[in-house]
């Protein structure tokens, strides 16, 4: 039997003595752990050393968190710099608010730095990482559920989401049900991760095409989910900023996927080590034997 509604969690913070344990942070951490484990397995399948994933994550994760917060603050500035806003709250990452666009963009910079330091191919690593990213994002959406935020418009569907009165948007009555957009995105991301893994195995994609496929899958889902959400957002014309961002990034990913596929069909056959790194190793080995 389908439940009459999806309840919201009664609390989002627990205390271990004086230490607060926040559901949002725990969801993000759990997503990171799962993504690392998945990437290690896929990286090993491509001939890499699983330990390198941890080394690269050491760079990618902090960059991604900073990038995600920066995008959120820039795209939703009123709560921090508008009338009655508090700029200091921009640092309160535990309250929620990580923009995936900034997280992926700056996280990619961190991953690139980590790949260079590890001497591995960035496109190959990005392909290994892609499905894990979607799963991590799916788990992270549970934090929005606990925080009772980022839900959609009112609905009478049997899977509507109950929101406590303290979190109700202005103009809505107590007991109103809302679209559980956290659940829509969670399910979309998990299905997308499974699809990407299957396509990668079936067609042996490489040279960054798995990553671009991840971007295509995610932005397609994010596009329609953004049209359902009602949380405050910057508007450009009739649509939210994230709608336009989804469209632009989706089109760019489609072009990249096609162009890379034409230039580099199939999967890489070259060593995972970058050529320059391999040459450096050869030079170092030669010098040590002189």
C-alpha positions as CSV (number, residue, x, y, z in Angstrom):
1,X,0.0,0.0,0.0
2,X,1.3,3.5,-0.9
3,X,1.7,5.7,2.2
4,X,-0.5,8.7,2.5
5,X,2.6,11.0,2.7
6,X,6.3,11.0,3.3
7,X,7.1,12.3,6.8
8,X,10.0,14.7,7.5
9,X,12.5,13.6,10.1
10,X,11.8,15.1,13.5
11,X,15.3,16.4,13.9
12,X,18.4,17.1,11.9
13,X,21.0,17.4,14.7
14,X,22.0,15.0,17.5
15,X,24.5,15.8,20.2
16,X,27.4,13.6,21.3
17,X,28.1,15.4,24.5
18,X,28.9,19.0,23.4
19,X,29.6,17.9,19.8
20,X,26.7,18.4,17.3
21,X,26.2,15.6,14.8
22,X,24.3,17.1,11.8
23,X,22.5,15.0,9.4
24,X,23.5,17.2,6.4
25,X,27.2,16.8,7.2
26,X,26.8,13.1,7.8
27,X,25.0,12.6,4.4
28,X,27.8,14.5,2.7
29,X,30.5,12.5,4.4
30,X,28.7,9.2,3.7
31,X,28.4,10.2,0.0
32,X,32.2,10.9,-0.2
33,X,33.1,7.6,1.4
34,X,30.9,5.6,-1.0
35,X,32.2,7.6,-4.0
36,X,35.8,6.9,-3.0
37,X,35.1,3.1,-2.6
38,X,33.3,3.0,-6.0
39,X,36.1,4.9,-7.6
40,X,38.8,2.7,-6.1
41,X,37.2,-0.4,-7.6
42,X,36.7,1.2,-11.1
43,X,40.2,2.7,-11.0
44,X,41.7,-0.7,-10.2
45,X,39.7,-2.2,-13.2
46,X,41.5,0.4,-15.4
47,X,44.9,-0.7,-14.1
48,X,45.4,2.0,-11.5
49,X,46.4,1.7,-7.8
50,X,43.4,2.2,-5.5
51,X,45.6,4.1,-3.0
52,X,45.9,6.8,-5.7
53,X,42.2,7.6,-5.3
54,X,42.7,8.6,-1.7
55,X,45.6,10.8,-2.7
56,X,43.5,12.6,-5.3
57,X,40.5,12.8,-3.1
58,X,42.7,14.7,-0.6
59,X,42.8,17.5,-3.1
60,X,39.4,17.1,-4.8
61,X,37.1,17.0,-1.7
62,X,38.2,20.3,0.0
63,X,38.2,22.1,-3.4
64,X,34.7,20.7,-4.1
65,X,33.3,21.8,-0.7
66,X,34.7,25.3,-1.1
67,X,33.4,25.5,-4.7
68,X,30.0,24.3,-3.8
69,X,29.6,26.8,-1.0
70,X,30.9,29.7,-3.2
71,X,28.3,28.8,-5.9
72,X,25.5,28.6,-3.4
73,X,26.4,32.0,-1.8
74,X,26.8,33.7,-5.2
75,X,23.6,32.2,-6.6
76,X,21.5,32.9,-3.4
77,X,23.1,36.1,-2.1
78,X,20.0,37.7,-0.4
79,X,20.2,35.5,2.7
80,X,23.8,36.7,3.3
81,X,24.1,40.1,1.7
82,X,20.5,41.3,1.2
83,X,18.3,43.2,3.5
84,X,18.4,41.6,6.9
85,X,21.1,39.1,5.7
86,X,24.1,38.0,7.7
87,X,27.3,37.6,5.7
88,X,28.9,35.5,8.5
89,X,26.3,32.8,7.8
90,X,28.0,32.2,4.5
91,X,30.5,30.2,6.5
92,X,27.8,28.1,8.2
93,X,28.1,25.2,5.8
94,X,26.4,22.8,8.3
95,X,23.1,24.7,7.7
96,X,23.0,23.3,4.2
97,X,23.7,25.0,0.9
98,X,26.3,23.4,-1.5
99,X,25.8,24.3,-5.2
100,X,26.7,21.2,-7.2
101,X,27.9,23.3,-10.2
102,X,30.6,24.9,-8.1
103,X,31.4,21.7,-6.3
104,X,32.1,19.8,-9.5
105,X,33.9,22.7,-11.2
106,X,36.3,23.5,-8.3
107,X,36.4,19.8,-7.3
108,X,37.7,19.0,-10.8
109,X,40.5,21.6,-10.3
110,X,41.5,19.8,-7.1
111,X,41.3,16.4,-8.8
112,X,43.4,17.7,-11.7
113,X,46.1,18.8,-9.2
114,X,45.9,15.5,-7.4
115,X,46.2,13.6,-10.7
116,X,49.3,15.6,-11.8
117,X,50.9,15.0,-8.4
118,X,50.1,11.3,-8.7
119,X,51.2,11.2,-12.3
120,X,48.0,9.8,-13.7
121,X,45.7,10.7,-16.6
122,X,43.0,13.1,-15.5
123,X,40.4,12.0,-18.2
124,X,40.9,8.3,-17.2
125,X,40.4,9.2,-13.5
126,X,37.3,11.3,-14.3
127,X,35.8,8.3,-16.1
128,X,36.4,6.1,-13.1
129,X,34.9,8.7,-10.7
130,X,31.7,9.6,-12.7
131,X,29.2,7.0,-11.4
132,X,30.4,7.4,-7.8
133,X,29.7,11.2,-8.1
134,X,26.1,10.5,-8.9
135,X,25.7,8.1,-6.0
136,X,27.4,10.6,-3.7
137,X,25.0,13.3,-4.8
138,X,22.1,10.9,-4.2
139,X,23.2,10.2,-0.7
140,X,23.8,13.9,-0.1
141,X,20.2,14.7,-0.9
142,X,19.2,13.0,2.3
143,X,20.6,16.0,4.1
144,X,18.0,18.2,2.4
145,X,15.3,15.8,3.7
146,X,16.5,16.1,7.3
147,X,16.8,19.9,7.0
148,X,13.3,20.1,5.4
149,X,14.6,22.3,2.6
150,X,14.6,22.5,-1.2
151,X,11.3,20.8,-1.7
152,X,8.9,21.3,-4.6
153,X,5.5,22.9,-4.9
154,X,2.3,21.7,-3.2
155,X,0.9,18.4,-4.4
156,X,-1.9,16.0,-3.6
157,X,0.1,12.9,-4.8
158,X,0.2,10.1,-2.3
159,X,4.0,10.5,-2.0
160,X,3.8,14.1,-1.0
161,X,6.2,15.3,1.6
162,X,5.0,16.6,5.0
163,X,6.8,19.7,6.3
164,X,6.8,20.9,9.9
165,X,5.1,24.2,10.5
166,X,8.5,25.8,11.4
167,X,9.8,25.1,7.9
168,X,6.6,26.0,5.9
169,X,7.1,28.6,3.2
170,X,5.1,31.8,3.5
171,X,1.6,31.4,2.2
172,X,1.1,27.7,2.8
173,X,-1.2,26.2,5.4
174,X,-0.2,23.6,8.0
175,X,-0.6,20.1,6.6
176,X,0.2,21.0,3.0
177,X,2.1,18.3,1.1
178,X,5.0,19.2,-1.2
179,X,6.8,17.4,-4.0
180,X,9.8,15.5,-2.4
181,X,12.4,16.8,-4.9
182,X,15.1,15.4,-2.7
183,X,13.7,11.9,-3.4
184,X,13.2,12.6,-7.1
185,X,16.9,13.6,-7.5
186,X,18.0,10.7,-5.3
187,X,16.3,8.1,-7.4
188,X,17.3,9.9,-10.7
189,X,21.0,9.9,-9.7
190,X,21.0,6.2,-8.6
191,X,19.3,5.2,-11.9
192,X,21.8,7.4,-13.8
193,X,24.8,5.8,-12.1
194,X,23.5,2.3,-13.0
195,X,22.9,3.5,-16.6
196,X,26.4,5.0,-16.9
197,X,28.1,1.8,-15.5
198,X,26.2,-0.3,-18.0
199,X,27.0,2.0,-21.0
200,X,30.6,2.1,-20.0
201,X,30.8,-1.7,-19.8
202,X,28.8,-2.2,-23.0
203,X,30.7,0.4,-25.2
204,X,34.0,0.6,-23.3
205,X,33.9,4.4,-23.2
206,X,37.1,6.3,-22.5
207,X,39.0,9.6,-22.8
208,X,36.6,11.4,-20.5
209,X,33.4,10.3,-22.2
210,X,32.1,8.6,-19.1
211,X,32.4,11.9,-17.2
212,X,30.7,13.8,-19.9
213,X,27.9,11.2,-19.8
214,X,27.6,11.8,-16.1
215,X,27.2,15.5,-16.8
216,X,24.5,14.8,-19.4
217,X,22.5,12.5,-17.1
218,X,22.7,14.8,-14.1
219,X,21.8,18.0,-15.9
220,X,18.9,16.4,-17.6
221,X,17.4,15.4,-14.3
222,X,18.4,18.7,-12.6
223,X,16.6,20.6,-15.3
224,X,13.1,19.2,-14.7
225,X,13.6,19.0,-10.9
226,X,14.5,22.7,-10.7
227,X,11.2,23.5,-12.5
228,X,9.4,21.8,-9.6
229,X,11.3,23.4,-6.7
230,X,9.9,26.5,-4.9
231,X,12.8,27.5,-2.7
232,X,14.0,31.1,-3.2
233,X,16.4,31.4,-6.1
234,X,17.9,34.0,-8.4
235,X,15.7,34.4,-11.5
236,X,16.8,35.2,-15.0
237,X,13.7,36.0,-17.0
238,X,11.0,33.3,-16.4
239,X,13.4,30.7,-15.0
240,X,15.6,30.0,-12.1
241,X,19.4,30.5,-12.5
242,X,19.9,26.8,-12.1
243,X,17.6,26.0,-14.9
244,X,19.7,28.1,-17.3
245,X,22.9,26.6,-15.8
246,X,21.5,23.1,-16.5
247,X,20.7,23.9,-20.1
248,X,24.1,25.5,-20.8
249,X,26.1,22.8,-19.1
250,X,24.0,20.0,-20.7
251,X,24.6,21.4,-24.2
252,X,28.3,21.8,-23.5
253,X,28.5,18.2,-22.3
254,X,26.7,16.9,-25.3
255,X,29.1,18.7,-27.6
256,X,32.1,17.4,-25.6
257,X,30.8,13.8,-25.6
258,X,30.4,13.8,-29.4
259,X,33.7,15.6,-30.2
260,X,35.8,13.4,-27.9
261,X,34.1,10.3,-29.2
262,X,35.0,11.2,-32.8
263,X,38.6,11.9,-31.9
264,X,39.1,9.0,-29.5
265,X,36.7,6.1,-30.1
266,X,36.9,3.3,-27.6
267,X,38.9,3.2,-24.3
268,X,42.5,4.3,-23.7
269,X,45.2,1.8,-24.6
270,X,48.1,4.0,-23.3
271,X,49.6,3.6,-19.9
272,X,47.8,5.4,-17.0
273,X,50.9,7.4,-16.2
274,X,51.1,10.6,-18.1
275,X,53.9,10.6,-20.7
276,X,55.8,13.4,-19.0
277,X,55.5,11.6,-15.6
278,X,56.8,8.4,-17.1
279,X,59.7,10.2,-18.7
280,X,60.5,11.9,-15.3
281,X,60.5,8.4,-13.7
282,X,62.9,7.2,-16.4
283,X,65.2,10.1,-15.9
284,X,65.2,9.7,-12.1
285,X,65.9,6.0,-12.5
286,X,68.8,6.7,-14.9
287,X,70.3,9.3,-12.6
288,X,70.1,6.9,-9.6
289,X,72.1,4.3,-11.6
290,X,74.9,6.6,-12.8
